[in-house]
């Protein structure tokens, strides 16, 4: 099976996807970041500092939990990779810890970030508080309303949260505003992007900081079961938790089936969804060629998902490559299915999953499993932030 350490190429492409479709004002900053990150990857002091921060601050390794009652329901042996038990409640802390260390090495004076569900924003605010860097987080007005607890957490951690009301007022618009801030303040500012999207080197850098998920999973499932799983499942919005889980498996000689689950929204084949890979086409957004939800004129369509973290019209370029190469399968589940899965996991295992993660659980509940099948689901975050939505949603 093709590995991931050779991807992207020197120009930041995963096959045709990715690259740098950016204004000249950003090219020098992105090249500085690419060169600095390439050097840091081989720097033992950087790797040791990162490992220490992940262990002592983020709380790694996270457990691989055998979900016995869920296994009985599905008819197979199911393990959950418990990223919800990371500090701040989601996998986002892995990347935030890594990138803020890069920002420090580059001697940047402030950090800007975007957030959808708020978990990346909370993670960035947390690590910036830890190292004493001022932090501005851009968040869509719609997301601020449906993720109010995370907005308050960011502010308590010292971040300035700036509301974005243009367009659909969700993650796409927040990302655009964060990039505008970076362009304006490029000498002093580090842009801490939260998913495996955007211009080179972000897709590879975020993947590398998140691959700790898959590396730990391989060691843990091999210890518990003596072999690799038959199936690995993760939700996909921008794609950071999924690529972090999938990347180490892609480097193994043994073939493991991998499924990425997107937000199917209303469940009908209309425009009320965020399933870029399942229902999109090639286009450029935020500096990279990828699969997009766009009209015939190339205009970005508004998206919809019950989960703020999946409500994005594009996807990481490496996921686009993996789809075309047939190395990972991508599908979508509806809002209603995700909400049902949220409640099912709570009742069966005493775990409240993030609504993003509930999409992966929903796929599992629909999966035709065999008794001998061994399955791992990446539980990318906890669902405390979504309780208001779950209690009040009207589908």
N, C-alpha and C positions, 0 to 999 in steps of 0.2 A: 504494500500500500504506500502511496506517495506520502512523504513526510511534510512537516510544516517548517522546519528550520531553514529550508532553502527559500521559502516564500516570505515576503515578496522579493522581487528582483531589485536591482540597485536603484531603479526609478520609482519603486513603490508599487509595482503592479503585481496582482495575483491573476495570472493569465491576462485578459484584457482589462480587468477591473482594478479600481484603486487609482493610484497616481496622484498628481498634484495639479488640479485645475483651480488655480488660485491667482489672485492679483499679485503684481510684482512686489507690492509693499509687504507681502507676507512671505515671499520666497526665501529671503535671507534668514528670517526667523525659523522657518520650517527646516531649512538646511542646517542651521546651527543646532537645532534640536536633534535632527537625524544623526549628525556627526557626533554630538555629545552622547546620545543614547548608544550608538554603536561602540563608542569607547567604553562607556560604563558597563556594558554587558560583560566585558572581560576584566573588569576592575574588582579584585577580590575584596577590597575594603567596602566598596558599594554593595556587593552581593552579601557580605556579612552584615552590614547595617540593615539592609532590606530584610534578611532572614530574621534578625533579632527583632525588628519592629513588627513583623508579621506574627512572630511567636509571642512576644511579651506585651504588645499593644493591641493587635487585631484579634488575638486569641486562637491562632492556628496551632496545630491542625484541627479542623472541624471534624466531628464524628461522621462515620458512615453507619447509619442506623437501619437495622433490619426491621421493617415495618410488618409485623406478623399479621395483624388483622387486615391491613390493606392487601397483603399477600394472599390471604384467604379469599378476599373479595375478587381479586384479579385472577386468581388461579395460577400464580407463578410466584417465585421468590423475589421480593421487591426490597431494594435498599434505597434509602434517601440520603443524599449527600447534604449535610446540614449546614449550608451556608447561612441560614437564618440565625445560627448561633454565633456568627462573627460579631465583634464589637460594631455597633450601630445597626445591626440587624440584617445585613445583606452582604453579598459578595463585593459590592462596590468599594469597600474599604481596602481590598487587596490592591487595586489599581491606584487608589488615592494615595496610599502609603508609598507606593513605588514612584509615582510621578512627583509627589512633593519632594522626595529626595533628589530627583532630577532637577527640580526647580531650585533647590538649595545649591546644588553643584554649579548651576548656571548663574547663581547670585542674583536671581530675580527678586524684586521688592514687593510684589503683590501677585495674587492669584485670581483668575476669573474662571468660572465654570458655568455649565448649564445643568439643568435637572428637569426630569419629568415627574416621576413618582416621588421625588424628593430624597431618595436613598443615596444617590450620588452626591447631591448637595449636602446632605448631612455628613457623609463621609469626608468630603472636601473640607467642610467647616471644622470637622473634628481634627483632621490632620494638620490643618493650618493653625488651629489653636495650640496643638502640641508643639509646633515649631516656631510659633510667633509670627506668622505671615498674615497680613490683612487679606481678606477674602471677599469677593463679590460673586454672588450666585444669581444667575438669570433664570427665571421660572415663569412659564405661561400663566396668565391670570386664571384660566380654566383649571389648571393643575393646582394652583395655590388654593383654590376653593375646595377642591376634592381631596387635597392632601394637607389640610391645615395643620395637623399635628407636626408634620415634618418641617413646615415653615417656621413654627415656633421653636423647634429644636435647633434649626440653623441659626436663628437669631440669638438664642441663649448661648450658643457656641461662639458668638461674636461675628458671624457673617452678616454682610449686608445683602438682603434678598431684594432683587429688583424685579418688579412685575412687568411682564410683556403682554400687551393686549392686542397686538396685530394678528391678522390671519385667524387661525384656529385657536390661538393663545395656548398652545401646548409645546411639546418638546422641539419641534422643528423651528418655531419662532424663537424660543429661548436660545437654541444653538446659534442661530443667525445673529442674535444680539451679542452673545458672548464673543463671537468671532469679530464683530464690529468693534467691540471694546478692545480686543487684542490688537487689531489693526491700528487703532488710534494710539495705543500705549505700548507698542511692540518692544521698545527698548527695556522697559521696566517690568513688564507683565509676563507671567507664565499662564498659558491657557491649558487648564487641566481637564481635558476632554474625558467624558465618562464611559463611552462605549467604543466598540471596535469599528468606528466609522471615521469619516473625515479624510483629510489629506494625509499623505505620507509624512511622518512615520507613525501616526497615531494608531492605525489598525493593527500593525505588528506589535507596537509597544504595549497597547492595552491587552492584546492576546498574551504576550509574554508575562505580564504582571498577573494575569488571571489564570494562567496554565497551572498554577499551584493547585487549583481545584482538581483538574484531571490527574496530575501527578500523584496527589494524595489518594485519590479514588483508586487508581491502579494498585498502589501499594496496599490499601486497606481491603479491597475486594479480593485480592490475591491471598492475603493473609487469612481472611474469613472463609473463603470458598475454594482456595487453591487454583483458581482460574479467573480469566477475564469474563465480564458479563456478556450475554448474548445481545443485549439491547441497552443503549444509553439514550436518555431523553432529556431535553432541556428546552425551555421557552426561548423564543427569539423575538426581540424588538430590534434594537441596534445590533445586538448579538454578542455582548461581552461575556455573559455567564456561559453561554453555549459554546463559544469558541474556546474559552478557558477549559471547559470540560472536554471538548472534542479533540483539541490539538494533540495531547499526548497519545490518545488512542490512534490517531492518524499515523503516528510514527511507529506503531507496532506492526510486526509481521502478521500477527493473527488478525483476521477480519472481524470487526465488531460492528454490528448494525447501529447507526446513529440517526436519531430523528430530532429535528428542530421544529418546535410548535409555535406558529404565529397566531396573532390575534384576528380571528374570523369575524369579530364584531357581531352584527345582527344575525350572522349565520346564513344569510342569503347572498347570492352573487351580485351584490350591488356595491355602492360606494361607501357603505357604513362598515368599514373594516380597516385593518392596518396590515394586511398580508402582502407585503412587498414581493417576497420571493414566490409565493403561490399564485399571485394574480397581477404582478407588476411587469414592467418592461425596462430595458436598459436606459439609463439616463444619468445625469450628473447632478449631485447635490452636495453641498458643504465640502467641495474640493475633490470629490472622488466619483469615478464611474462605478455604478452599482445597479441593482434592481430598484425601481422607483414606482410609486403610484402616481401616474401622470396622465393627462389627457392627450388627445391626438396632436395638440400643438406644443407638447412638452411642458405644459403648466402643471405644477405640483398640485395634486388633489388633496382636499381635506380628508383626514383620517378619523377613525372612531375605534375606541376600545374601552371596555370597562376598566382596564388597567392602564394607568397613566404611563407606566414605564414601557409599554408596548406601543404607545400611540405615536408612531413615527413613520413617515412615508417612505423611508429608505431602509437600508440594511448594510451591515459591514461588507466591504468588497470581498473578503475572504469567504464569507458565506455564499456570495454570488458565484465565486469560482467553484466551491465545493458542490453547489447545486448542479452546475453545468457539467462538472466532472463525474457526477454520480456517486460521490464519496459520502454524502450525507443526504438523507431524505428530508423534505420540508413539507409540512402540512399546516392546517389551521383548525382551530376549534372556536366555537362561538362564545359570546359573553355568557349566555345561559349555561352552557356546559362548564365554563370556568367557575361560575358562581356555585353550581352544584358540586363541583369537585372541591372547592374551598370548604363547603359544609361537610362533605363526606370525609375529608381528611381530618377535620376537627373532631368529628364524631367517632371515627375509627381509631385515631392515634393520639388524640389530644394535642395536635399541632395545628396552628393557624398559619397557613401558607400565604405569602403575598399573592395578590390576584395574578401577578405575572407568573409566578410558579404554579399557580392553580391551573394554568393552561396546559402545562406539562402533565400534571396529575389527571386532567380531563382526558388527554390523549390516552394515558395509561388505562383509564377506566373503560375506554372504548376498544382497547387493544384485545385481539383474540390471542390469548396466551396459552401456552402449554405448561403443564405442571413442572416440567424439567427446566423451564426457561428461567434465566437469571437476569434481572433487570435492575439498572440503576437510574434513578431520577434525580436531577440536580434541583434541590429545593433552594432556589437562589435568594430568597428573603422571607422574612416573617410578615404576618398579615395584620399586625396591630394598626398600621397606617391605613388599612382598608376597611376597618370596622364600620365607619360611617357609611361608606358606599354599600357594603353588604347589608346593613340594616335598612337602608332607605332606597335601594335601587328598584327601579321599575323598568323591567325589560319589555 
